[in-house]
Amino acid sequence: MAAPFQQKLTVEVAQKNCPATTSKPADQAIRALARIIGRQIAREQFRKQQSIEADDQ
């Protein structure tokens, strides 16, 4: 089995009062992070289910 693929995620947080900050990039970052977390949860559930099915056989 191949070694786990590791990803590095960098998130920069800006204060709301900062004039250079717009909500669109922040919203995009939040959505991207939510997708990454969701995919990780799905992978873990899939692996757990595979393990359970392998034990049953």
HUPE-V979772 format. One record per backbone hydrogen bond with DSSP energy under -0.5 kcal/mol. NH is the residue of the N-H (numbers start at 1). CO is the residue of the C=O. E is the energy in kcal/mol with one decimal. If there is no record, write none. Layout:
NH_CO_E ; NH_CO_E
This chain:
6_4_-0.6 ; 18_15_-1.3 ; 21_18_-1.4 ; 26_22_-1.1 ; 27_23_-3.0 ; 28_24_-2.4 ; 29_25_-2.3 ; 30_26_-2.3 ; 31_27_-2.5 ; 32_28_-2.5 ; 33_29_-2.5 ; 34_30_-2.4 ; 35_31_-2.3 ; 36_32_-2.2 ; 37_33_-2.5 ; 38_34_-2.6 ; 39_35_-2.6 ; 40_36_-2.1 ; 41_37_-2.5 ; 42_38_-2.3 ; 43_39_-2.6 ; 44_40_-2.5 ; 45_41_-2.4 ; 46_42_-2.5 ; 47_43_-2.7 ; 48_44_-2.3 ; 49_45_-2.4 ; 50_46_-2.5 ; 51_47_-2.4 ; 52_48_-2.3 ; 53_49_-2.5 ; 54_50_-2.4 ; 55_51_-2.0 ; 56_52_-1.5 ; 57_53_-0.9
